[in-house]
Amino acid sequence: MIYLLYVALGLVAGVLGGMFGIGGGSILIPAMVFLFGLTQHQAQGTSLAIMVPPIGILAAMRYYQAGNVKLGMAGFICAGFLVGGLIGAQLIQNVPDVLLKRLFGIFLLIISVRMILTK
């Protein structure tokens, strides 16, 4: 069951990434901390592992060496992210630029307030 939640997170992150051009720092890391109880270090390391193919292999290796990467979790989220990115990119193509900027700003504001106000 937890693996389905990981894939769902990957799908959501992929859709939002495809729509807004965002991913690890603004979607995956907060979700892994708040929803799955990872430490900030574990969430950052796992986020890097998710994005290893295109970026971050050296940074992810360093986090892995320090014991801060959940490989199984990263693999399932990565699968969802792959499909979600395609869906998000398709959904956002006809949204006017002004609306896209506002949606992106609102999303980042919600994340920042949550990060500031929680322990």
QUIDASUL-V983814 format. One record per helix or strand. SS is the DSSP state (a for helix, b for strand). FROM is the first residue (numbers start at 0). TO is the last residue. Records with the same first field share a line. If there is no record, write none. Layout:
# QUIDASUL-V983814
SS=FROM-TO + FROM-TO
This chain:
# QUIDASUL-V983814
a=1-19 + 23-33 + 39-49 + 56-64 + 70-91 + 96-116
